[in-house]
Amino acid sequence: MDEVRFIFCKIINKYFGFTEKADSNFNDISSDKWYAEDFLIAKKNGYIAGDELGNASPEKNITRAEVCVILARLLNLRKTK
């Protein structure tokens, strides 16, 4: 089953109890989208960084690699030699 990024952000925010929001959202997320608040929270908590253009691609499917990067950020995992 494919998961889109906005659903993953919703799940992460709820699981970790994140509520604090960034002052501005990613460039590709308009304030009228129901998931806009979840991306403000994701941005503030630093687990979604966006691409080089400042986009989060909220309606794009999330890859396993992206999930791993996000979980590593959330759990403060470090790369070992």
N, CA, C and O of each residue as an XYZ file, in Angstrom:
324
protein
N       0.838     -1.183      0.000
C       0.000      0.000      0.000
C       0.881      1.244      0.000
O       1.859      1.316      0.744
N       0.541      2.202     -0.818
C       1.276      3.454     -0.878
C       0.738      4.434      0.156
O      -0.470      4.529      0.373
N       1.645      5.153      0.782
C       1.267      6.201      1.730
C       1.761      7.527      1.202
O       2.890      7.636      0.724
N       0.927      8.516      1.288
C       1.356      9.853      0.901
C       1.943     10.565      2.116
O       1.646     10.227      3.262
N       2.763     11.537      1.838
C       3.509     12.216      2.894
C       2.624     12.871      3.943
O       2.960     12.854      5.127
N       1.496     13.450      3.531
C       0.666     14.144      4.522
C       0.084     13.187      5.551
O      -0.105     13.566      6.707
N      -0.197     11.972      5.157
C      -0.702     10.986      6.122
C       0.405     10.592      7.094
O       0.164     10.463      8.294
N       1.617     10.401      6.576
C       2.743     10.048      7.432
C       3.009     11.147      8.460
O       3.253     10.854      9.630
N       2.964     12.411      8.030
C       3.163     13.534      8.965
C       2.096     13.540     10.051
O       2.401     13.766     11.222
N       0.866     13.296      9.674
C      -0.238     13.252     10.645
C       0.036     12.173     11.696
O      -0.131     12.410     12.892
N       0.451     11.006     11.251
C       0.725      9.894     12.160
C       1.890     10.226     13.096
O       1.799      9.997     14.302
N       2.974     10.759     12.550
C       4.148     11.107     13.361
C       3.794     12.152     14.402
O       4.163     12.011     15.568
N       3.085     13.198     14.003
C       2.707     14.254     14.955
C       1.854     13.708     16.089
O       2.055     14.058     17.253
N       0.914     12.860     15.749
C       0.038     12.283     16.777
C       0.819     11.347     17.703
O       0.672     11.421     18.923
N       1.635     10.481     17.139
C       2.387      9.505     17.933
C       3.358     10.174     18.904
O       3.436      9.797     20.073
N       4.102     11.174     18.407
C       5.094     11.842     19.236
C       4.509     12.996     20.050
O       5.209     13.581     20.877
N       3.254     13.328     19.833
C       2.607     14.405     20.587
C       3.091     15.787     20.199
O       3.044     16.710     21.013
N       3.562     15.947     18.955
C       4.037     17.241     18.497
C       2.867     18.190     18.256
O       1.868     17.808     17.646
N       2.990     19.417     18.733
C       1.948     20.414     18.504
C       2.505     21.790     18.140
O       1.791     22.606     17.557
N       3.757     22.057     18.470
C       4.358     23.357     18.200
C       4.559     23.528     16.697
O       4.993     22.601     16.014
N       4.237     24.730     16.179
C       4.253     24.973     14.737
C       5.327     25.973     14.332
O       5.680     26.873     15.094
N       5.836     25.798     13.119
C       6.762     26.759     12.517
C       5.987     28.020     12.144
O       4.759     28.004     12.055
N       6.712     29.103     11.930
C       6.082     30.373     11.557
C       5.611     30.396     10.104
O       4.666     31.109      9.767
N       6.265     29.620      9.249
C       5.877     29.584      7.837
C       5.929     28.143      7.345
O       6.658     27.305      7.877
N       5.137     27.885      6.321
C       5.047     26.519      5.799
C       5.949     26.358      4.580
O       6.601     27.307      4.144
N       5.977     25.167      4.047
C       6.721     24.883      2.829
C       6.051     25.596      1.653
O       4.851     25.867      1.691
N       6.821     25.896      0.619
C       6.324     26.684     -0.514
C       5.138     26.061     -1.240
O       4.304     26.782     -1.787
N       5.052     24.750     -1.252
C       4.001     24.074     -2.015
C       2.789     23.668     -1.172
O       1.986     22.840     -1.602
N       2.656     24.236      0.004
C       1.513     23.904      0.868
C       0.731     25.172      1.168
O       1.214     26.062      1.868
N      -0.476     25.245      0.634
C      -1.321     26.417      0.882
C      -2.069     26.239      2.200
O      -2.345     25.119      2.629
N      -2.382     27.336      2.814
C      -2.997     27.314      4.144
C      -4.396     26.713      4.148
O      -4.899     26.357      5.214
N      -5.041     26.588      2.989
C      -6.389     26.030      2.955
C      -6.419     24.501      2.907
O      -7.493     23.903      2.984
N      -5.262     23.869      2.783
C      -5.212     22.405      2.778
C      -5.381     21.889      4.210
O      -4.850     22.481      5.150
N      -6.113     20.798      4.374
C      -6.369     20.281      5.726
C      -5.096     19.823      6.415
O      -5.035     19.800      7.644
N      -4.086     19.463      5.654
C      -2.838     18.975      6.235
C      -1.795     20.073      6.446
O      -0.682     19.782      6.884
N      -2.128     21.311      6.149
C      -1.158     22.416      6.278
C      -0.590     22.514      7.693
O       0.609     22.730      7.868
N      -1.435     22.359      8.689
C      -0.983     22.443     10.088
C       0.006     21.326     10.419
O       0.978     21.555     11.139
N      -0.232     20.135      9.907
C       0.684     19.022     10.176
C       2.073     19.285      9.604
O       3.071     18.867     10.193
N       2.150     19.965      8.476
C       3.460     20.280      7.908
C       4.135     21.439      8.642
O       5.362     21.483      8.720
N       3.357     22.370      9.178
C       3.944     23.393     10.051
C       4.586     22.744     11.269
O       5.668     23.144     11.701
N       3.914     21.748     11.815
C       4.423     21.019     12.974
C       5.662     20.198     12.584
O       6.657     20.186     13.309
N       5.594     19.523     11.449
C       6.736     18.720     10.979
C       7.957     19.598     10.750
O       9.073     19.219     11.108
N       7.752     20.757     10.160
C       8.856     21.681      9.897
C       9.470     22.181     11.198
O      10.693     22.218     11.337
N       8.632     22.562     12.141
C       9.117     23.059     13.433
C       9.930     22.002     14.166
O      10.933     22.321     14.805
N       9.506     20.759     14.079
C      10.185     19.675     14.783
C      11.336     19.076     13.979
O      12.014     18.166     14.456
N      11.558     19.572     12.778
C      12.744     19.250     12.004
C      12.810     17.881     11.372
O      13.880     17.459     10.934
N      11.711     17.184     11.313
C      11.793     15.857     10.697
C      11.443     15.866      9.212
O      11.672     14.877      8.515
N      10.891     16.972      8.725
C      10.713     17.188      7.297
C      11.487     18.463      6.956
O      11.240     19.522      7.533
N      12.416     18.349      6.024
C      13.257     19.499      5.693
C      12.847     20.173      4.384
O      13.134     21.354      4.191
N      12.196     19.462      3.501
C      11.862     20.025      2.210
C      13.020     19.892      1.235
O      14.141     19.560      1.618
N      12.731     20.154     -0.019
C      13.774     20.041     -1.047
C      14.481     21.373     -1.250
O      14.254     22.323     -0.501
N      15.338     21.440     -2.262
C      16.127     22.641     -2.509
C      15.271     23.848     -2.908
O      15.750     24.980     -2.846
N      14.030     23.633     -3.309
C      13.123     24.724     -3.659
C      12.191     25.099     -2.506
O      11.360     25.997     -2.638
N      12.336     24.410     -1.382
C      11.471     24.678     -0.234
C      10.127     23.990     -0.304
O       9.169     24.432      0.331
N      10.044     22.922     -1.061
C       8.799     22.165     -1.214
C       8.845     20.881     -0.405
O       9.910     20.292     -0.219
N       7.687     20.452      0.073
C       7.574     19.210      0.836
C       6.862     18.105      0.057
O       6.853     16.956      0.499
N       6.276     18.424     -1.073
C       5.555     17.450     -1.913
C       4.580     16.618     -1.085
O       4.706     15.395     -1.030
N       3.611     17.265     -0.441
C       2.733     16.570      0.500
C       1.870     15.465     -0.090
O       1.499     14.531      0.621
N       1.546     15.549     -1.364
C       0.665     14.552     -1.960
C       1.419     13.483     -2.743
O       0.814     12.651     -3.419
N       2.739     13.515     -2.645
C       3.576     12.503     -3.294
C       3.729     11.316     -2.348
O       3.743     11.483     -1.128
N       3.845     10.115     -2.917
C       4.075      8.937     -2.082
C       5.410      9.055     -1.363
O       6.383      9.553     -1.930
N       5.456      8.608     -0.141
C       6.696      8.617      0.626
C       7.413      7.289      0.394
O       6.786      6.230      0.364
N       8.727      7.360      0.231
C       9.500      6.140     -0.021
C       9.969      5.531      1.303
O       9.939      6.186      2.344
N      10.395      4.290      1.249
C      10.955      3.644      2.441
C      12.199      4.383      2.914
O      12.417      4.540      4.115
N      13.005      4.830      1.972
C      14.222      5.570      2.331
C      13.884      6.859      3.058
O      14.547      7.210      4.034
N      12.862      7.568      2.598
C      12.439      8.807      3.261
C      11.916      8.528      4.667
O      12.187      9.285      5.599
N      11.172      7.449      4.814
C      10.689      7.058      6.140
C      11.870      6.786      7.069
O      11.861      7.204      8.227
N      12.875      6.094      6.566
C      14.064      5.795      7.380
C      14.795      7.067      7.796
O      15.235      7.178      8.940
N      14.926      8.017      6.893
C      15.587      9.289      7.219
C      14.805     10.030      8.292
O      15.387     10.543      9.248
N      13.502     10.087      8.137
C      12.655     10.777      9.118
C      12.756     10.109     10.483
O      12.923     10.789     11.496
N      12.657      8.786     10.518
C      12.760      8.078     11.798
C      14.132      8.258     12.434
O      14.237      8.379     13.654
N      15.171      8.277     11.629
C      16.528      8.514     12.153
C      16.613      9.900     12.779
O      17.224     10.066     13.834
N      16.006     10.894     12.140
C      15.993     12.248     12.709
C      15.230     12.276     14.027
O      15.687     12.863     15.008
N      14.086     11.647     14.040
C      13.236     11.653     15.239
C      13.882     10.933     16.410
O      13.722     11.336     17.562
N      14.600      9.884     16.116
C      15.211      9.056     17.173
C      16.671      9.421     17.432
O      17.353      8.764     18.219
N      17.144     10.479     16.761
C      18.536     10.936     16.916
C      19.546      9.833     16.651
O      20.544      9.704     17.360
N      19.277      9.040     15.622
C      20.201      7.970     15.255
C      21.359      8.559     14.473
O      21.171      9.463     13.659
N      22.538      8.054     14.713
C      23.749      8.524     14.045
C      24.323      7.434     13.166
O      24.210      6.246     13.470
N      24.934      7.848     12.082
C      25.602      6.919     11.181
C      26.863      6.398     11.874
O      27.629      7.167     12.455
N      27.063      5.092     11.803
C      28.260      4.481     12.379
C      29.208      4.089     11.266
O      28.809      3.958     10.109
N      30.468      3.902     11.625
C      31.474      3.543     10.614
C      31.352      2.124     10.160
O      32.127      1.678      9.314
